Amino acid sequence: VNWTPSSTGPVVLTAVAIDNASVSGSSPGVNVTVAPGTPPTSVITSPANGTNLTVNIPTTLTASASATLPATVQSVDFRVNGVSVGIANAFPYSVVYTPTAIGIGFQIGVVVTDSQQNVFTTPALQNVTINVISAPGPTVAVSSPTVGTSVVIGTSTVVSANAIAQAAGTTVGSVQFFANNV
């Protein structure tokens, strides 16, 4: 008979034989230990170590993962500073993460589980370290009047500017004008 253990730990194997007169005989127990299988492996492929992410802007986290046959990868749990931010159950292994706080040294790691319940957790030295920065503001430049133009006191002058949003998903909401910062 082929036996496939379903959990790890100590197990006592026995056999019982029954003859044609319905009399049984039992074997002495054989103590065995069911060891875990080979854990899966994984590498975070995006973002790169040292990347600056922008607060409140979604970013895709991606990892490669593999299991030793006959096991298959069942889940890749992405974690930032130890807290789950999403689980991918199929290749390609990725989730969308939106950082909500500005800071430096955030650690991205994964916990991979295979079909035989073997688990891989990214070692601390292999975590990807990221920083979360504020979104850049729009760029703006006065386009009229041009530098060096003389304006006559008491005369209305058109002042205009070109403004361009810099952060993904944003638009310029308003432009304010000042003369000598007033």
SVG drawing of the C-alpha trace seen along z (x, -y; Angstrom):
<svg xmlns="http://www.w3.org/2000/svg" viewBox="-14 -105 35 125">
<polyline fill="none" stroke="black" stroke-width="0.4" points="0.0,0.0 1.2,-3.5 0.7,-6.0 0.8,-9.8 1.1,-11.6 -0.9,-14.8 0.9,-16.4 4.3,-16.5 5.4,-15.0 5.7,-11.6 3.6,-8.7 3.2,-5.1 2.7,-2.7 1.1,0.7 -0.4,3.5 -3.3,5.9 -3.7,9.2 -6.9,11.1 -7.0,14.8 -9.9,16.7 -11.2,17.7 -11.6,14.0 -8.7,14.1 -6.5,11.0 -2.9,10.4 -1.2,7.0 2.3,5.9 4.4,4.0 4.3,0.2 7.1,-1.4 7.8,-4.9 8.5,-7.3 8.7,-11.0 7.0,-12.8 9.3,-15.7 8.2,-18.8 8.9,-18.9 11.2,-21.4 9.9,-24.9 9.1,-27.0 11.5,-29.8 10.7,-33.4 12.4,-36.6 10.8,-40.1 11.3,-41.4 9.6,-44.8 10.1,-47.4 13.9,-47.4 15.7,-47.9 15.9,-51.6 13.0,-52.7 11.0,-55.8 7.3,-55.3 4.8,-58.1 2.3,-58.3 -1.3,-57.5 -0.2,-56.4 -0.8,-52.7 2.3,-50.6 2.5,-47.0 4.6,-44.6 5.8,-41.5 7.6,-38.4 8.8,-35.2 7.9,-32.0 8.5,-28.3 7.8,-25.0 9.5,-21.6 7.5,-19.0 5.1,-17.5 4.1,-20.7 2.8,-23.8 2.8,-27.4 -0.6,-28.1 -0.2,-31.7 2.2,-34.6 1.4,-36.9 3.0,-40.4 3.9,-42.2 5.1,-45.7 6.7,-45.9 5.2,-42.5 1.6,-43.5 -0.1,-41.7 -1.0,-44.1 -2.4,-41.5 -2.2,-37.9 -1.6,-36.5 -2.8,-33.0 -1.7,-32.6 1.3,-33.5 2.3,-36.2 2.5,-36.8 1.7,-40.5 -0.5,-42.8 -1.3,-46.5 -0.1,-48.4 -1.0,-52.0 1.3,-53.5 -0.6,-55.7 2.2,-57.1 5.4,-59.0 8.6,-57.5 11.9,-55.7 13.0,-52.1 9.7,-50.3 10.5,-46.5 8.7,-44.5 8.7,-40.7 6.7,-37.7 5.3,-34.6 4.9,-31.8 2.8,-28.7 2.8,-25.6 0.3,-22.8 1.9,-20.7 1.8,-23.5 5.5,-24.2 6.2,-27.9 8.9,-30.3 9.3,-33.7 11.6,-36.2 14.7,-36.5 15.1,-40.0 18.3,-40.5 16.5,-39.7 13.6,-42.1 13.3,-45.0 13.7,-48.4 11.6,-51.3 11.0,-54.9 7.6,-56.6 7.8,-60.2 5.2,-63.0 3.7,-63.5 5.6,-66.2 3.6,-69.4 2.9,-70.9 5.6,-72.9 4.6,-76.5 6.2,-79.3 5.0,-82.9 4.7,-83.1 3.5,-86.7 4.8,-89.3 8.3,-88.0 11.5,-88.7 12.7,-92.3 9.3,-93.7 8.5,-97.2 5.0,-97.6 3.5,-101.1 2.2,-101.9 -1.6,-102.1 -2.0,-100.2 -3.7,-96.8 -1.3,-94.1 -2.2,-90.5 -0.3,-88.0 -0.4,-84.4 1.4,-81.1 1.9,-77.6 1.3,-74.9 1.8,-71.2 0.7,-68.5 3.7,-66.1 2.1,-63.4 0.3,-60.5 -3.4,-60.8 -3.4,-64.6 -4.4,-67.7 -3.7,-71.4 -6.6,-72.7 -5.7,-76.4 -2.9,-78.9 -2.5,-81.9 -0.5,-85.0 1.5,-87.3 3.4,-90.5 6.4,-90.7 4.9,-87.7 1.7,-89.6"/>
</svg>
